[in-house]
């Protein structure tokens, strides 16, 4: 009977291998059809990648940065583009053919997707069995998010996702140098990889203590040194690091850059994350209409600082909860949670930044039916987020065909369930060799970390309570007597060069702020702008303070005009980004229409976010004898 059991086992292994090969073949064919479709995907991203590849071939690594004004990707990805350019240049005319290059540059990310699928299967088979590991492989390889980003969009998030998965897998056999190598490759490929590094370092220390951390650092430092060597030899290593890691912080300083995350629940996503939240401003103002930017420590609580405090606390909570019962499945779940936290809580996130969660969660998902449903729902939400940025109308026939194929597969499963074997279902085999933490001595440092996490949560609760109480006690802004704020009136007409007229906010959604002063009332526009108001009866003066919003960080330049019934009655000097507010006092007795006009200076209209702070009509009442 031993030989019979061995034969059955071999047949099962061969069937599993055959199914794996079939799944990967079908998935690769599907991806090949998507990526080879002409002119599909994100035009701006692909055009940039093609231009960078051509620039590397023409100018080399040393000449690339002086000839390229915009490049915000880390060194490893740029080395890959240089390598692709060297290979493609062997074939005449291909490098200058944008259509061909767009297809070629999609190939590395799709190869990374294939490697991720194989790695999920190989790693999961050790403790979940071949059936579940094959399910995890398919969950990823046929995932609309992975197909959308790599094959359709043309982005490269799967490459650093592969390195992060490999780093977490290397922890189980305690290959610390290899884990450091993969972590370094991930960060060299995409800065967003830092989201998963706390978990890797946490595990390296938890299992191997400081000796393991030292070996991890050796692998990471050596990898970084080798990757930066070509840039160092060409004298552009400092430029590569600055552009890839330093300059990207604050480059897109919106609350959310197309990422459907928590900021869509709290404020306008286009608001600058360096601005002060309105509820903080009301607390500091305490009934006033304007106040100085250095008046209270509460004004340090910008959207960005609040998001970083919340994000750091969430990371600590994830690691603390994981440390209570660590194992391979929970490690991947913690990695996925960190990937989602990075997408949900910090500001300036893009729609693709949750991708590590898609890579790390499949093995966790197939270990339980409800987890699999949660994973599928999560992928659906992220796919909708991607489709909002790069619509898929061009690929609608293929989507229709895929949906139809899925329908017939569902019919086939129903038929097999109805007329197939009537034997009682066999329960899933138990998960073995998953527990890892029982034999590892407890760490005083990790215990202290849990305590500090509880302390951080308590501090956040105290801070939120303090702000809430101050907000409840703060007085509402005063309304001066005989005053009509323009933000309370409806303009007869309004037009501007960018965005739309905002009331009591700047054109990009943050507080009105000129130089060092915040204002709670006023109008926010953008040059070139023309705003017209009918003058109410009894009003005899218009007052305001005009300037460029502080969020432009010194950029922009405009000239402001006030017109009465078409005649210019006020013209400002040239207003720059750091200029102090210019006071406007214009008598309007007898006029019927007020026009606020802003014209750009010679530097163009970029960053011309103009605030008409405290814009108001004043009714002067005669003094009594």
Secondary structure by P-SEA (a helix, b strand, c coil): caaaaaaaaaaaaaaaaaaaaaaaaaaaaaaaaaaaccccccaaaaaaaaaaaaaaaacccccccccccccccccaaaaaaaaaaaaacccccccccaaaaaaaaaaaaaaaaaaaaaaaaaaaaacccaaaaaaaaaaccccaaaaaacccccccaaaaaaaaaaaaaaaaacaaaaaaaaaaaaaaaccccccaaaaaaaaaaacccaaaaaaaaaaaaaaaaaaaaaaaaaccaaaaaaaacccccccccccccccccccccccccccccccccaaaaaaaacccccccccccccccccaaaaaaaaaaaaaaaaaaaaaccccaaaaaaaaaaaaaaaaccccccccccaaaaaacccccccccaaaaaaaaaaaaaaaaaaaaacccccaaaaaaaaaaaaaaaaaaaaaaaacccccccccccccccccccccccccaaaaaaaaaaaaaaaaaaaaaaaaaaaaaacccccccccccccccccccccccccccccccccccccccccccccccbbbbbcccbbbbbccccccccccccccccccccccccbbbbbbcccccccccccccccccbbbbbbbbccccbbbbbbbbcccccccccccccccbbbbbbbbcc
